[in-house]
Amino acid sequence: MNYQTLLFEVQEAVAYVTINRPDKLNALNAQAKSELREAFEHCRTDDAISVVILTGAGEKAFVAGTDIRELTALNPETGKEFSEEGQSVFNLIENLGKPVIAAVNGYALGGGMELALACHIRIAGENAKFGQPEVNLGIIPGYGGTQRLARLVGKGRGMELILTGDQIDAQEALRIGLVNKVVPLSDLISTARAMAQKIASKGQIAVRMALKAVNMTHETNLTDGQALEASLFGLCCGTEDFKEGAKAFLEKRKAEFKNK
């Protein structure tokens, strides 16, 4: 895979996807979005990959937003298409079927914050800054931010961030539940790697089923959600991984999952 805006590598069942436009603070342009789609489609279909870590190149920015030059050419029709295209890429990430950990190394603004929101777990460096500043340009978040942010931190807090365009730091992001943990920037990737490797060591069928069940939390009511949970639980009970996991527990040893 030959990417112009990304770095991509796989180590020990973990894929590392790095947005590599540091001179532009890793802002997303059309090519970057296209390559993100290609990279995550590969991650989705490659059985050697269990977890993905997504980050930005350098120490200043995860993704500082969308390329403003591309926005200036939009009209009502092309603007709708532009939004739908970005939503499609971010929906792919959210529904990948494999955990995606955002390692937020600096600014995560606009489309960058929306990208982090599409990931399943967010770990922030102490220098991270989050915000949806689109109202400052006379537009609104268009890559799912109006939907995912309120679901994650609550309607009131999400509304405040979107309507004011204010930025918050990593500690405030942690306080309101936007990120899972905050670590020194120097420890960011190693912390994400440790979490990714821990998840990769589990039964991957169960991981995929859990992702599917939790992702449905805001898409259905409690009764239907529990029905889905019961069905997925039942499917897990028929796997070799479940037999091995139960046997390993009883024998007081580490399970050796084969993802079958």
ZIHUVEN-V612705 format. One record per residue. N is the residue number from 0. D_FIRST is the distance of its C-alpha to the first C-alpha in whole Angstrom. Layout:
n=<N,N>
d_first=<D_FIRST,D_FIRST>
This chain:
n=<0,1,2,3,4,5,6,7,8,9,10,11,12,13,14,15,16,17,18,19,20,21,22,23,24,25,26,27,28,29,30,31,32,33,34,35,36,37,38,39,40,41,42,43,44,45,46,47,48,49,50,51,52,53,54,55,56,57,58,59,60,61,62,63,64,65,66,67,68,69,70,71,72,73,74,75,76,77,78,79,80,81,82,83,84,85,86,87,88,89,90,91,92,93,94,95,96,97,98,99,100,101,102,103,104,105,106,107,108,109,110,111,112,113,114,115,116,117,118,119,120,121,122,123,124,125,126,127,128,129,130,131,132,133,134,135,136,137,138,139,140,141,142,143,144,145,146,147,148,149,150,151,152,153,154,155,156,157,158,159,160,161,162,163,164,165,166,167,168,169,170,171,172,173,174,175,176,177,178,179,180,181,182,183,184,185,186,187,188,189,190,191,192,193,194,195,196,197,198,199,200,201,202,203,204,205,206,207,208,209,210,211,212,213,214,215,216,217,218,219,220,221,222,223,224,225,226,227,228,229,230,231,232,233,234,235,236,237,238,239,240,241,242,243,244,245,246,247,248,249,250,251,252,253,254,255,256,257,258,259>
d_first=<0,4,6,10,12,10,10,8,10,12,16,18,17,16,13,13,12,14,14,15,17,20,22,22,23,20,21,19,19,18,14,14,15,13,10,12,13,9,8,12,12,10,12,15,14,13,17,16,15,19,19,16,17,17,18,18,18,22,25,26,24,22,22,25,25,24,24,27,27,26,28,31,30,31,34,35,33,30,30,30,27,25,26,26,22,22,24,21,18,20,22,19,19,22,22,19,21,20,22,20,21,22,22,24,25,27,27,26,28,28,24,23,26,25,22,24,26,23,22,25,26,26,27,28,29,32,31,30,31,31,32,32,34,33,37,37,35,38,35,34,31,29,26,28,30,33,33,31,32,36,35,34,37,39,40,43,40,37,40,41,37,36,40,40,37,38,35,36,35,33,37,38,35,35,39,38,36,32,31,31,32,32,31,32,29,28,28,26,23,25,27,24,22,26,26,23,24,27,26,23,26,28,28,25,27,30,27,26,29,30,27,28,32,32,30,32,35,35,35,38,41,42,44,41,38,41,41,37,37,40,38,34,37,38,35,34,38,37,34,34,32,36,38,36,36,40,41,39,41,44,44,43,39,36,34,32,30,28,26,29>
